[in-house]
Structures are given as C-alpha cells and as structure tokens.
Amino acid sequence: MLFRLSAFLDRQLNGSNWLFQVFIYSILGSVFLTYLGNFWYINQYFQEFITIIKGGPASHEIWQFHWDTQIWKSNHLFIPANFDPKSHEAKIAFRFTIPLLLRLCQQKIELVYFIQIGLGLYAYTLFLKIIHQITQERKITFFFAMGVSTLYFINSLHLELLALGDSFAYSFLILGFYFSKNRYLSGVFLLAAMLTDERSLIGCAMGIILQYFIDEERYWDYFKTSTFAILVYLFIRFLIYKKYGLITPAGGIEYAIFLENLNHGLLIIYNAFKSYYIFYFFPIAIIVNKKTVLYTLFSIAFILSSFLVWDVTRSISFSFWGLLVGLYFMVHHIKNQSLIYGILIACMVSAMLNVTIIFP
C-alpha cells in the first residue's frame, strides 16, 4: 500500500508547480478535517463570529469581551486598562498588532480577519519552502505538510476568531526566519511577532536553534538579527512603561495552575503537536551530544513553563520550530526513506484524527 501511495504521489508531484499542489492539498485538508471532526461546534463557533461582525450581541460574553477589549485598545493604545490581573485582557498591554489593524481598518473586524487569513496563507507557503529546504525531497515535504496543517499553529490562520493574535504571531515568526538573509526585513518581522505576543520570544529562540542545526554559516547572522530584535522589543517595552505606565500583571501565572494542568499533563501536551512530538524529541533519540541535550532541556523547560498558564496549547505552539529540528535530524540520520514515509504517514493520520479547535 505504501508503494502504491508513493507511486501516486510521484505522478502528482512531478509537475513544476508541485509546491503549489502541496499547499492547496494541505490547506484544504486542514479546513475539511477541522469541519469533519467538529462540525457542530465549528458551525456555532463561526455563527458567533458572524454575529460580532454584524454588530449584534453574542450569546457568550467571552466573544464580545475579547473584541470589545481590542477595539477599546485600538482607540487608547497607551492608556492602562483596568482589567482583572488574572484575565487575558490584562495581558495585552504590549500586544499592538490587532489594535493597530482595527484602527487601520476603521474597527471592521472582518477586514482584520481577512488580513489574518492572507498573511497566514502567505506565511504557510514560505513554511513549505523551509520544509523542502530541509528535506530536499517532495514526498517527505508533502506528508509532513499535510500533517502539520492540522496542528494549531497552522490552522489558527482560519480558526483564530477570538482576537487573540496567534496566527499573526506565528506568521511573523515564519516570515522573520524565511527572510533571514535580509537582516532588516527579518528583524522587523521578528519584532512584529513579539509586539503581537511576548511569547514570540520563545519562537525567536527556537528559530535560532533551528538555524544552528540546518545552516551554521548563516547562524551567527540570524542570531545577531534575532538578538537585536529582542533588545529593541525590550527597549520599546521599557520606554512605554516609563512614559505611560503600561505593565503586564503577573496574575494568572501561578503554581496552582501548574499543578492543575499537570493533572491532565499528557493530554494538554498532546493537544499542541499531537503525534508530531515524535519529531519534536527525535534529536535526543537518534544522537546524544551537547547540542541535542541542550535543545531537549530547553524544550522540556519551555513546555513545563507553559503549564503556568491556562492556554497551554497556544503557549507550546510558539515552539513549533522544534518540529523542523526533528525533521532535519530524521532525514539526515535515517537512510531508509520508506521508514521515514511510514513514520510521517502514521503521524499525519494520528494528527488528523484529533483536530485542534482553539485551545483547552
């Protein structure tokens, strides 16, 4: 059966536009499988979003509150807001992407959503090119892309409807990595990611690790670009804090939350990358040296730190570059391509069986 599937893909991917075909299959697969696995929930989910767009009252307060908060911030960018320190809204003091877009789009939520989709689709095409740069093999690229398209960091581009900004952050991280040859452009995208969500700092760090493994010649340039973007971001935060008094309260980041999440730890961890954790931790399984040990320790420390907040899936997803680190090790250390196909198909099917909606 694997041989027949391989022959079929050979015929499908031999054209000059094979990457475009992979892109279309992946996106359509992501949308179709999301609806297939969660039809009734998704139907209601979009109905709430359309109600908000039309200006009507949502049946769930959280919908209205998120968008109302972002609209308020778009009109009062640097004015401290009086929210519960434990709430999500209290954490958006330094998150400017959606408020700025709302201001640019004259508070039209649907326009912000279309920009989110457009940017996300463009970022995903670049993500596919990065995958192919690592694998240098079309079928491996196809299987990997199909599977990860069902993970939250990819399907957030069409499923993130709560004004959280996740898709923008993930997209900017991908653009910053892809355009790493252009230091200024790369730095702007990485800075934009951090100004969307401060957890993009982790995405920057994981991007540095990926660059270190796949291209040591460009590693130092990307390291300098990322470090400079991080320093500029911290400097901007400091200036805004000193001038306007904006802060991100520590409420809602608690040891009690860590213990509660730990009770459902395996399920919560699985929800972010599902079966693709095989790739995430593959480097330490195939070869043990200082590089892989440090990578693994960093990854585990980041996952555990994500347990300090409720939206664990969103937090862990910021380390999505770890999947490509594992893919790099797999294609370079497993010489039997049929074995790689088998692992990829198993991961792809497993990921598709449990489609992430938003986050637990």
C-alpha positions as CSV (number, residue, x, y, z in Angstrom):
1,M,0.0,0.0,0.0
2,L,2.9,2.4,0.8
3,F,4.4,1.6,-2.6
4,R,1.1,2.5,-4.4
5,L,0.8,5.7,-2.4
6,S,4.4,6.5,-3.3
7,A,3.7,5.9,-7.0
8,F,0.6,8.1,-6.9
9,L,2.5,10.9,-5.3
10,D,5.3,10.6,-7.8
11,R,2.7,11.3,-10.5
12,Q,1.1,14.1,-8.6
13,L,4.2,15.9,-7.6
14,N,6.3,15.7,-10.7
15,G,5.0,18.9,-12.2
16,S,6.8,22.2,-12.0
17,N,4.0,23.5,-9.6
18,W,4.3,20.7,-7.1
19,L,4.8,23.0,-4.2
20,F,1.6,24.8,-5.0
21,Q,-0.2,21.5,-5.1
22,V,1.1,20.6,-1.7
23,F,0.0,24.0,-0.4
24,I,-3.5,23.5,-1.8
25,Y,-3.8,20.0,-0.5
26,S,-2.6,21.0,2.9
27,I,-4.9,23.9,3.4
28,L,-8.0,22.2,2.0
29,G,-7.1,19.2,4.2
30,S,-6.8,21.4,7.2
31,V,-10.2,23.1,6.7
32,F,-12.0,19.9,5.6
33,L,-10.8,17.8,8.5
34,T,-11.5,20.6,11.0
35,Y,-15.1,20.7,9.9
36,L,-15.4,16.9,9.6
37,G,-14.2,16.3,13.2
38,N,-16.0,19.2,14.8
39,F,-18.9,20.1,12.6
40,W,-21.5,21.2,15.1
41,Y,-19.0,23.0,17.4
42,I,-17.4,24.8,14.4
43,N,-20.8,25.8,13.0
44,Q,-21.7,27.5,16.2
45,Y,-18.2,28.9,16.5
46,F,-18.5,30.8,13.2
47,Q,-22.1,31.9,13.9
48,E,-20.9,33.7,17.0
49,F,-18.1,35.4,14.9
50,I,-20.6,36.5,12.2
51,T,-22.9,37.9,14.9
52,I,-20.0,40.0,16.3
53,I,-19.2,41.2,12.7
54,K,-22.8,42.3,12.2
55,G,-22.7,44.2,15.5
56,G,-25.2,42.0,17.3
57,P,-24.8,40.6,20.9
58,A,-23.0,37.3,21.1
59,S,-24.6,34.5,23.2
60,H,-21.3,34.0,25.0
61,E,-19.8,37.0,26.8
62,I,-16.2,36.0,26.1
63,W,-16.7,36.7,22.3
64,Q,-18.0,40.2,22.9
65,F,-15.4,40.9,25.6
66,H,-12.3,40.0,23.6
67,W,-13.3,42.1,20.5
68,D,-14.6,45.0,22.6
69,T,-11.3,45.0,24.5
70,Q,-9.3,45.1,21.3
71,I,-11.4,47.8,19.9
72,W,-11.0,49.8,23.1
73,K,-7.3,49.4,23.0
74,S,-7.2,50.4,19.3
75,N,-8.6,53.8,20.5
76,H,-6.5,54.0,23.6
77,L,-3.2,52.4,22.6
78,F,-1.1,53.6,25.6
79,I,-3.7,54.1,28.3
80,P,-3.5,51.5,31.1
81,A,-6.7,49.4,31.3
82,N,-8.4,48.3,34.5
83,F,-8.8,44.6,34.0
84,D,-8.6,41.7,36.4
85,P,-4.8,40.9,36.7
86,K,-5.6,37.3,36.0
87,S,-7.6,37.9,32.8
88,H,-6.3,37.5,29.3
89,E,-7.2,41.2,28.6
90,A,-4.8,42.4,31.3
91,K,-2.0,40.7,29.4
92,I,-2.4,42.6,26.1
93,A,-0.8,45.9,27.3
94,F,2.1,45.4,24.9
95,R,0.3,43.5,22.2
96,F,-0.4,46.0,19.4
97,T,-1.0,44.1,16.2
98,I,-4.7,43.6,16.3
99,P,-5.5,47.1,17.9
100,L,-3.4,48.8,15.2
101,L,-5.1,46.7,12.4
102,L,-8.5,47.6,13.9
103,R,-7.6,51.3,13.8
104,L,-6.3,51.0,10.3
105,C,-9.5,49.1,9.2
106,Q,-11.8,51.6,11.0
107,Q,-12.9,48.9,13.5
108,K,-14.1,46.5,10.9
109,I,-13.4,43.1,12.4
110,E,-14.0,41.2,9.1
111,L,-11.2,43.1,7.4
112,V,-8.8,42.1,10.2
113,Y,-9.8,38.5,9.8
114,F,-9.2,38.6,6.0
115,I,-5.7,40.1,6.6
116,Q,-5.1,37.3,9.1
117,I,-6.0,34.7,6.5
118,G,-4.0,36.4,3.8
119,L,-0.9,36.8,5.9
120,G,-1.3,33.2,7.2
121,L,-1.6,31.7,3.8
122,Y,1.5,33.6,2.6
123,A,3.4,32.5,5.7
124,Y,2.4,28.9,5.1
125,T,3.7,28.9,1.5
126,L,7.1,30.1,2.9
127,F,6.9,27.4,5.7
128,L,6.5,24.8,3.0
129,K,9.7,26.1,1.3
130,I,11.6,25.9,4.5
131,I,10.4,22.3,4.9
132,H,11.6,21.4,1.4
133,Q,14.9,23.2,2.1
134,I,15.4,20.8,5.0
135,T,14.2,17.6,3.3
136,Q,15.2,18.1,-0.4
137,E,12.5,15.5,-1.1
138,R,9.0,16.2,-2.4
139,K,7.1,13.3,-0.9
140,I,8.5,13.8,2.6
141,T,7.6,17.5,2.3
142,F,4.0,16.5,1.3
143,F,3.4,14.1,4.2
144,F,4.9,16.5,6.7
145,A,3.0,19.5,5.4
146,M,-0.3,17.6,5.4
147,G,0.1,16.5,9.0
148,V,1.2,19.8,10.5
149,S,-1.6,21.7,8.6
150,T,-4.0,20.1,11.2
151,L,-1.9,21.5,14.2
152,Y,-3.0,24.7,16.0
153,F,-0.1,26.9,14.8
154,I,-1.2,26.4,11.2
155,N,-4.9,26.1,11.3
156,S,-5.1,29.1,13.6
157,L,-4.9,31.2,10.4
158,H,-8.6,30.4,9.7
159,L,-9.8,29.2,13.2
160,E,-8.5,32.0,15.4
161,L,-11.6,34.2,15.7
162,L,-11.3,35.5,19.3
163,A,-8.9,38.4,18.6
164,L,-6.0,36.6,20.3
165,G,-3.5,37.3,17.6
166,D,-2.0,33.9,17.5
167,S,-2.0,33.5,13.7
168,F,-0.3,36.9,13.3
169,A,2.5,35.9,15.8
170,Y,3.2,32.5,14.2
171,S,3.1,34.1,10.7
172,F,5.5,36.9,11.6
173,L,7.9,34.3,13.1
174,I,7.9,32.3,9.9
175,L,8.4,35.4,7.8
176,G,11.3,36.5,10.0
177,F,13.0,33.2,9.6
178,Y,12.4,32.8,5.9
179,F,13.8,36.3,5.1
180,S,16.8,35.9,7.4
181,K,19.2,36.8,4.5
182,N,17.8,40.3,4.7
183,R,18.6,41.4,8.3
184,Y,16.5,44.5,8.4
185,L,13.4,42.8,7.0
186,S,13.9,39.8,9.2
187,G,14.3,41.9,12.3
188,V,11.1,43.9,11.5
189,F,9.1,40.7,11.2
190,L,10.5,39.2,14.4
191,L,9.8,42.5,16.3
192,A,6.3,42.4,14.9
193,A,5.8,38.9,16.2
194,M,6.9,40.0,19.7
195,L,4.6,43.0,19.6
196,T,1.8,40.6,18.8
197,D,2.5,38.3,21.7
198,E,5.5,38.3,24.0
199,R,5.7,34.5,23.9
200,S,7.2,35.0,20.4
201,L,10.5,35.4,22.4
202,I,10.4,31.6,22.6
203,G,9.7,31.4,18.9
204,C,12.8,33.5,18.2
205,A,14.9,31.3,20.5
206,M,13.7,28.1,18.8
207,G,14.3,29.7,15.4
208,I,17.9,30.4,16.4
209,I,18.3,26.7,17.4
210,L,16.8,25.5,14.1
211,Q,19.1,27.8,12.1
212,Y,22.1,26.5,14.1
213,F,21.3,22.9,13.0
214,I,20.4,23.5,9.4
215,D,22.8,26.2,8.3
216,E,25.7,27.0,10.5
217,E,27.1,29.6,8.0
218,R,24.0,31.8,8.4
219,Y,23.6,31.0,12.1
220,W,25.5,33.9,13.5
221,D,23.8,36.5,11.2
222,Y,20.4,35.2,12.3
223,F,21.5,35.1,15.9
224,K,22.5,38.7,15.7
225,T,19.3,39.7,14.0
226,S,17.1,37.9,16.5
227,T,19.1,39.3,19.5
228,F,18.8,42.8,18.1
229,A,15.1,42.4,17.5
230,I,14.6,41.1,21.1
231,L,16.7,44.0,22.6
232,V,14.7,46.6,20.5
233,Y,11.4,45.0,21.8
234,L,12.6,45.1,25.4
235,F,13.7,48.7,24.9
236,I,10.2,49.6,23.5
237,R,8.5,48.0,26.4
238,F,10.7,49.9,28.8
239,L,10.0,53.2,27.2
240,I,6.3,52.6,27.1
241,Y,6.3,51.5,30.7
242,K,8.3,54.6,31.8
243,K,6.2,57.1,29.8
244,Y,2.7,55.6,30.0
245,G,2.8,53.2,32.9
246,L,1.7,50.1,30.9
247,I,2.5,46.8,32.6
248,T,1.7,43.1,32.1
249,P,0.5,41.9,35.5
250,A,1.7,38.5,36.8
251,G,-1.8,37.5,37.9
252,G,-2.9,34.2,36.3
253,I,0.6,32.8,36.2
254,E,0.5,30.6,39.2
255,Y,1.9,27.4,40.7
256,A,-1.7,26.3,41.4
257,I,-2.4,26.5,37.7
258,F,0.8,24.5,37.0
259,L,-0.5,21.7,39.4
260,E,-3.9,21.7,37.8
261,N,-2.5,21.5,34.3
262,L,-0.2,18.7,35.5
263,N,-3.2,16.6,36.4
264,H,-4.0,16.5,32.7
265,G,-0.4,16.9,31.5
266,L,-0.2,14.3,28.8
267,L,-3.5,15.3,27.1
268,I,-2.6,19.0,27.3
269,I,0.9,18.5,25.9
270,Y,-0.5,16.3,23.1
271,N,-3.0,18.9,22.0
272,A,-0.4,21.3,20.7
273,F,1.6,19.0,18.4
274,K,-0.2,15.7,18.7
275,S,1.8,12.7,17.2
276,Y,4.3,15.2,15.8
277,Y,6.1,15.1,19.2
278,I,7.9,12.2,17.6
279,F,9.8,14.9,15.6
280,Y,10.0,17.3,18.5
281,F,12.0,15.0,20.6
282,F,13.6,12.9,17.8
283,P,17.1,14.6,18.1
284,I,17.7,13.2,21.5
285,A,16.5,9.7,20.5
286,I,18.8,9.4,17.4
287,I,22.0,11.0,18.7
288,V,23.2,12.3,22.0
289,N,25.7,15.2,22.2
290,K,25.9,18.6,23.7
291,K,23.7,20.2,21.0
292,T,20.8,17.8,21.3
293,V,20.9,17.6,25.1
294,L,20.7,21.4,25.3
295,Y,17.9,21.5,22.7
296,T,16.0,18.9,24.7
297,L,16.5,20.6,28.0
298,F,15.3,23.9,26.6
299,S,12.3,22.2,25.0
300,I,11.2,20.5,28.2
301,A,11.8,23.6,30.3
302,F,9.6,25.6,27.9
303,I,6.8,23.0,27.9
304,L,6.8,22.9,31.7
305,S,6.8,26.7,31.9
306,S,3.7,26.7,29.6
307,F,1.9,24.9,32.4
308,L,1.9,28.1,34.4
309,V,-0.9,29.5,32.3
310,W,-4.3,28.1,31.2
311,D,-3.8,28.5,27.5
312,V,-1.1,25.8,27.3
313,T,-1.8,24.8,23.7
314,R,-1.2,28.3,22.5
315,S,2.0,28.7,24.5
316,I,3.6,25.5,23.4
317,S,2.7,26.2,19.8
318,F,5.2,29.1,19.9
319,S,8.0,26.5,19.8
320,F,6.8,25.0,16.5
321,W,10.3,25.3,15.0
322,G,11.2,22.3,17.2
323,L,9.2,20.1,14.7
324,L,11.6,21.1,11.9
325,V,14.6,20.5,14.1
326,G,13.4,16.9,14.5
327,L,12.6,16.6,10.8
328,Y,16.2,17.7,10.0
329,F,17.6,15.0,12.2
330,M,15.2,12.4,10.7
331,V,16.1,13.0,7.1
332,H,19.8,13.2,7.8
333,H,20.1,10.2,10.2
334,I,17.6,7.7,8.8
335,K,18.8,6.4,5.5
336,N,15.8,4.2,4.8
337,Q,13.3,6.6,3.2
338,S,10.5,4.0,3.4
339,L,10.8,4.1,7.1
340,I,10.5,7.9,7.1
341,Y,7.4,7.7,4.9
342,G,5.9,5.2,7.4
343,I,6.6,7.5,10.4
344,L,5.2,10.5,8.5
345,I,2.0,8.7,7.4
346,A,1.4,7.4,11.0
347,C,1.9,10.9,12.4
348,M,-0.2,12.5,9.7
349,V,-3.2,10.1,10.3
350,S,-2.9,10.5,14.0
351,A,-2.8,14.3,13.9
352,M,-5.9,14.3,11.6
353,L,-7.9,12.1,13.9
354,N,-7.8,14.8,16.6
355,V,-8.2,18.2,15.1
356,T,-7.5,21.2,17.4
357,I,-10.2,23.8,17.5
358,I,-8.7,26.5,19.6
359,F,-7.2,25.6,23.0
360,P,-8.4,23.8,26.1
